[in-house]
């Protein structure tokens, strides 16, 4: 089994494909290396392919009219980047760059669409995984738009916990500054909220590890049904 095929079988978006389909996909996929800060694509650029993070982390972000950067997401191993624009044939709605040294699996749009035309089950298998991921992000984004800072943080912690382990803990593998940027709040506000959550026994912070001690109350804060006091 070649390296690309070995990588494909462990990537969630391709998990619904048969081994034969994965083999065909491996013939058109490439593995690219990116140094920290290297651009994958820019906002407004027509989507040329599908990017999947194998190692490292990719920062997806927007720029304000004043040039201020706002991080939308930090994609880690196994996550896709820019897939919405790929399947819609539209331009990328944001920028993406390697947040750290990264290895990316790239599948060109034309080659992928050729496979899908020959075998439509390719698309069905991939879109099933993508639709679940999209629903999770829509819920998360709605929370960021409507909730106060404590609710946004609670929602994000629960999102990471479900994504990483589902076992009442998560590893915060980004800086608090980056997390504050994602949540649209100031670093000092984030630290204050984390402190309150720990003081009220909602969570326990052990370095980068955060243990969820009171899921019910944390979910109520995320849903706006309870305030952090």
C-alpha positions, 0 to 999 in steps of 0.5 A, a space after each residue: 500500500 503506497 503512502 497516499 493510500 495509507 493516508 486516505 484510509 484514515 481520513 474521515 471524509 474518505 472513510 465511506 469509500 470502498 478500497 477500490 475507490 480509495 485506490 483510484 483516488 490515491 492515483 490523483 492525489 498529491 502530498 504537499 509540504 508547507 512551511 509556517 505562514 505559506 498560503 494555501 489559497 486566498 479569498 476570491 480565488 476560484 477553488 482548484 481542489 480539495 485540501 486535507 490536513 495530514 500533519 500540522 494545522 491550517 489557519 482559515 481567516 478573513 481580513 477586515 477592511 482595516 486589514 485586521 485578521 480574524 481567525 475562523 478556524 484552525 484545521 487539524 489532521 484529518 480535516 478538510 479545508 475549502 470544500 464548500 467552494 470546491 463543490 459549489 464551483 465558487 471562489 474561496 470565501 476566506 484565506 488559508 495558510 499553514 499555521 505551523 509546518 504542515 503536510 497537506 493532501 491535495 486532490 485537484 478539482 478537475 480530476 476529482 470531478 472526473 472520478 465523480 462523473 464516472 462513479 457518482 457514489 464517490 460524491 454521496 460517500 463524501 458528502 455524507 461526512 461533510 454534511 455532518 461536519 457542516 451541521 456542527 459548524 453551522 450550530 457553532 457559528 450561530 452560537 458565535 453570532 448570538 451569544 455573549 462571550 461566556 456562551 461562545 466559549 462554552 459552545 466551543 469547549 463542548 465542540 472541541 470535546 466532542 470532536 476530540 474525545 467525547 470523554 469529558 475532556 479536551 486538549 486546547 492545542 492552540 494559544 489562548 490568543 488564537 482562541 480569543 481571536 476565534 471567539 471574537 473577544 479579548 485575551 484578558 476577557 477569555 482568561 477571566 471567563 476561564 477562571 470563572 468557569 473553573 471557580 464555579 466547578 464547570 471545568 478544571 484546567 490542567 495546562 492544555 488539558 481542560 476537563 469538563 466537570 459540569 456538562 449540564 451547566 456548561 451546555 445551558 450557558 452555551 445555549 443561553 439558558 444560564 449566565 456565568 456568575 
